[in-house]
Amino acid sequence: MTISHRIAVPTHWRESVMRSSALILVHGVPDTAALWRPLKDRLPKREGPVVALSLPGFGSPLPAGFSCTKDAYADWLLAQVERIACNGVPVDIVGHDWGALLTTRAVSLRPKLFRSWVLSGAVVQKDYPGHTFASLWNTPVIGELMMAMPKAVAKRILMRQGMPPDLAAIESAAADRTMRSAILKLYRSAGGLARFPDWLPDVHRMPSKGMVIWGGKDPYVPPVYGQAFAKERSVPFHVAPAAGHWVVAQDPDFVAERLARFWGV
């Protein structure tokens, strides 16, 4: 016999929870949760929590047996969202780079968990060929050699591609052996960003309340891909003209203003 217990939740508490919402921020590669520091300082005040997740292996421990594939990370993200939303709290989610790809997958699989979604720097599309680093990381031996580059060199590359110097120092320093191995496994599970046919059929299930934000000088994924994705879903598309790939950190004022307008706060 199974006995279920109903926990009585005070009416005023339940109403307070439903008025608020949780904001989940999901970083990409080769980043950590530190990516969101510039933006978090500028976000409009919210009633609910703001949670900047750390992907396993990216400045955080790897769970036992974690495979570091795209599907493993997507399942992990969904588990985090379910935990945060367990009391019926609406969830707004913002993903950048790989965080945007994982957000797309999570929102596609469990659309009712989310109130809104925002993507930046990457979208799941069949016609995107990937970028040079993705191709190199996807190639055995060459990928390992690329990952052996000194952290000082990685820092300079990040800065040249638009990442603020202080953040580039943090992110390059975080790239330990665990993180570098996780990056190779993740990209190889996606064929260097070219292997998403299993995710594409579910993209149409994304909730209608969404937005796409891009850097006008993104060297990895040109804005045209984000624009096409937004147009297909009839959601707003915004470009920060002078920003590169890391628009959420390079022009946080631009991004924060668009988010505030999008959320209606």
GUZA-272362 format. One record per residue (C-alpha): residue in one letter; x, y, z. Coordinates in Angstrom, 2 decimals. Layout:
N
> a  X  Y  Z
...
// end
This chain:
265
> m  0.00  0.00  0.00
> t  1.30  3.43  -0.93
> i  0.40  6.37  1.26
> s  0.84  9.88  -0.10
> h  1.09  12.90  2.13
> r  -0.14  16.31  0.98
> i  1.86  19.14  2.51
> a  -0.22  22.20  3.26
> v  1.45  25.32  1.86
> p  0.34  28.66  3.34
> t  -1.69  30.64  0.82
> h  0.41  33.81  1.14
> w  3.62  31.81  0.58
> r  2.22  30.05  -2.48
> e  1.03  33.32  -4.02
> s  4.43  34.93  -3.36
> v  6.22  32.07  -5.10
> m  3.97  32.27  -8.14
> r  4.52  36.02  -8.46
> s  8.28  35.49  -8.57
> s  10.36  33.56  -11.06
> a  13.78  31.98  -11.09
> l  16.40  33.08  -13.58
> i  18.86  30.41  -14.73
> l  22.03  31.43  -16.60
> v  23.92  28.80  -18.60
> h  27.46  29.50  -19.81
> g  29.20  28.01  -22.84
> v  32.67  26.89  -23.93
> p  35.43  27.51  -22.95
> d  33.78  29.41  -20.11
> t  32.66  29.06  -16.51
> a  29.85  30.65  -14.53
> a  32.14  33.70  -14.13
> l  30.98  34.71  -17.62
> w  27.80  36.14  -16.08
> r  29.38  38.44  -13.49
> p  29.23  41.63  -15.60
> l  25.60  41.02  -16.56
> k  24.36  39.98  -13.11
> d  25.42  43.36  -11.70
> r  23.17  45.09  -14.24
> l  20.08  42.89  -14.26
> p  16.79  44.40  -13.11
> k  15.76  43.49  -9.58
> r  13.85  40.22  -9.40
> e  11.78  38.58  -6.67
> g  13.12  35.11  -7.42
> p  16.63  33.64  -7.36
> v  19.27  34.20  -10.03
> v  21.28  31.01  -10.55
> a  24.43  30.97  -12.70
> l  25.03  27.26  -13.25
> s  28.49  25.73  -13.63
> l  28.49  22.95  -16.23
> p  30.15  19.78  -14.89
> g  33.89  19.93  -15.49
> f  33.86  23.68  -16.16
> g  35.14  25.00  -12.87
> s  33.07  22.39  -11.05
> p  33.51  18.66  -10.32
> l  32.42  15.96  -12.73
> p  29.75  13.61  -11.35
> a  30.84  9.98  -11.21
> g  30.47  8.37  -14.62
> f  29.52  11.61  -16.37
> s  30.21  11.18  -20.11
> c  30.52  14.87  -21.11
> t  28.43  14.36  -24.26
> k  25.87  16.86  -25.51
> d  23.02  14.65  -24.33
> a  24.59  14.14  -20.91
> y  24.89  17.90  -20.46
> a  21.32  18.45  -21.68
> d  20.01  15.87  -19.21
> w  22.07  17.46  -16.44
> l  20.64  20.90  -17.24
> l  17.09  19.59  -17.17
> a  17.73  18.04  -13.79
> q  18.94  21.38  -12.43
> v  15.89  23.18  -13.82
> e  13.54  20.58  -12.35
> r  15.18  21.01  -8.96
> i  14.84  24.80  -9.06
> a  11.26  24.66  -10.35
> c  10.12  21.92  -7.94
> n  7.81  24.27  -5.99
> g  6.08  25.56  -9.09
> v  8.36  28.57  -9.53
> p  8.30  29.83  -13.15
> v  11.70  29.66  -14.83
> d  13.33  32.16  -17.17
> i  16.51  30.81  -18.77
> v  19.34  32.54  -20.64
> g  22.00  30.50  -22.43
> h  25.16  31.57  -24.21
> d  27.21  29.56  -26.74
> w  26.96  25.88  -25.75
> g  24.69  27.08  -22.96
> a  22.32  28.31  -25.68
> l  22.40  24.93  -27.43
> l  21.73  23.08  -24.17
> t  18.99  25.57  -23.30
> t  17.35  24.93  -26.66
> r  17.36  21.21  -25.98
> a  16.01  21.54  -22.45
> v  13.27  23.96  -23.47
> s  12.32  21.74  -26.41
> l  12.00  18.63  -24.25
> r  10.20  20.20  -21.27
> p  8.54  23.40  -22.52
> k  6.09  23.62  -19.59
> l  8.98  24.04  -17.14
> f  9.88  27.42  -18.63
> r  8.27  30.84  -18.68
> s  10.75  32.24  -21.22
> w  14.04  31.55  -22.98
> v  16.86  33.71  -24.36
> l  19.68  32.47  -26.59
> s  23.00  34.16  -27.40
> g  25.88  33.16  -29.63
> a  24.60  29.77  -30.83
> v  21.44  28.15  -32.17
> v  20.49  24.63  -33.23
> q  20.24  24.82  -37.01
> k  20.85  22.27  -39.73
> d  22.82  24.59  -42.03
> y  25.48  25.82  -39.56
> p  28.85  24.22  -40.55
> g  30.66  24.95  -37.29
> h  33.71  27.14  -36.68
> t  37.45  26.50  -36.96
> f  38.05  25.68  -33.30
> a  35.10  23.28  -33.31
> s  36.59  21.46  -36.28
> l  40.04  21.28  -34.69
> w  38.70  20.07  -31.33
> n  36.66  17.44  -33.15
> t  39.80  16.01  -34.79
> p  41.73  13.34  -32.83
> v  45.32  14.27  -31.92
> i  44.93  17.80  -33.31
> g  42.32  18.53  -30.68
> e  44.60  17.26  -27.94
> l  47.45  19.38  -29.25
> m  45.20  22.44  -29.30
> m  44.23  21.80  -25.69
> a  47.90  21.74  -24.72
> m  48.34  25.43  -25.55
> p  49.65  27.55  -22.63
> k  47.00  29.40  -20.65
> a  48.64  32.72  -21.50
> v  48.07  32.00  -25.20
> a  44.46  31.02  -24.54
> k  43.95  34.29  -22.68
> r  45.25  36.33  -25.62
> i  42.98  34.46  -28.04
> l  39.93  35.09  -25.88
> m  40.77  38.79  -25.65
> r  41.25  39.08  -29.42
> q  37.82  37.56  -29.90
> g  36.13  40.15  -27.68
> m  36.26  38.81  -24.13
> p  37.05  41.51  -21.54
> p  40.65  41.15  -20.21
> d  39.69  40.50  -16.58
> l  37.24  37.80  -17.58
> a  39.71  36.28  -20.07
> a  42.20  35.92  -17.21
> i  39.64  34.08  -15.08
> e  38.42  31.79  -17.85
> s  41.85  30.84  -19.20
> a  43.07  30.10  -15.67
> a  40.10  27.76  -15.13
> a  40.97  25.61  -18.15
> d  42.49  22.68  -16.27
> r  42.89  19.12  -17.54
> t  39.32  18.21  -16.57
> m  37.82  21.13  -18.46
> r  39.94  20.57  -21.56
> s  39.00  16.89  -21.68
> a  35.32  17.78  -21.22
> i  35.47  20.22  -24.13
> l  36.90  17.59  -26.49
> k  34.29  15.01  -25.50
> l  31.46  17.53  -25.83
> y  32.47  18.74  -29.29
> r  33.14  15.23  -30.54
> s  29.70  14.11  -29.40
> a  28.31  16.84  -31.67
> g  30.59  16.21  -34.64
> g  32.23  19.58  -34.16
> l  28.82  21.33  -34.01
> a  27.60  19.68  -37.22
> r  25.74  16.75  -35.62
> f  22.36  17.88  -34.28
> p  19.81  15.96  -36.40
> d  18.46  14.25  -33.28
> w  17.76  17.62  -31.62
> l  16.29  19.45  -34.61
> p  12.88  17.71  -34.76
> d  12.00  18.90  -31.24
> v  12.93  22.57  -31.66
> h  9.40  23.43  -32.78
> r  8.18  22.60  -29.26
> m  9.95  25.61  -27.73
> p  7.59  28.00  -25.87
> s  6.55  31.09  -27.80
> k  8.10  33.59  -25.36
> g  11.71  33.78  -26.48
> m  14.41  36.16  -27.65
> v  17.79  35.98  -29.41
> i  20.73  38.33  -28.72
> w  23.97  38.45  -30.74
> g  27.25  40.25  -31.09
> g  27.56  42.00  -34.45
> k  31.22  41.01  -34.76
> d  30.91  37.41  -33.60
> p  33.79  35.54  -35.35
> y  32.42  32.08  -34.58
> v  28.73  32.27  -35.45
> p  27.69  35.18  -37.70
> p  24.52  37.04  -36.65
> v  22.67  35.77  -39.72
> y  22.19  32.40  -38.01
> g  20.66  33.92  -34.92
> q  18.49  36.19  -37.03
> a  17.17  33.26  -39.09
> f  16.40  31.26  -35.94
> a  14.54  34.18  -34.41
> k  12.60  34.83  -37.61
> e  11.51  31.19  -37.84
> r  10.06  31.44  -34.34
> s  8.72  35.00  -34.59
> v  10.71  36.18  -31.57
> p  12.75  39.39  -31.11
> f  16.32  39.49  -32.38
> h  18.84  42.05  -31.11
> v  22.40  42.76  -32.22
> a  25.03  44.71  -30.27
> p  26.98  46.07  -33.28
> a  30.43  46.40  -31.68
> a  30.34  43.20  -29.59
> g  32.01  39.91  -30.44
> h  31.06  36.40  -29.43
> w  30.84  37.11  -25.69
> v  28.22  39.85  -26.02
> v  26.72  39.04  -22.59
> a  30.03  40.08  -20.97
> q  31.32  42.57  -23.53
> d  28.18  44.72  -23.66
> p  26.24  43.81  -20.51
> d  24.35  47.13  -20.49
> f  22.93  46.39  -23.94
> v  21.94  42.87  -22.92
> a  20.48  43.88  -19.54
> e  18.32  46.57  -21.14
> r  16.92  44.12  -23.70
> l  16.26  41.53  -21.01
> a  14.42  44.05  -18.83
> r  12.24  45.06  -21.75
> f  11.64  41.42  -22.68
> w  10.60  40.44  -19.15
> g  8.53  43.60  -18.73
> v  10.33  44.89  -15.66
// end
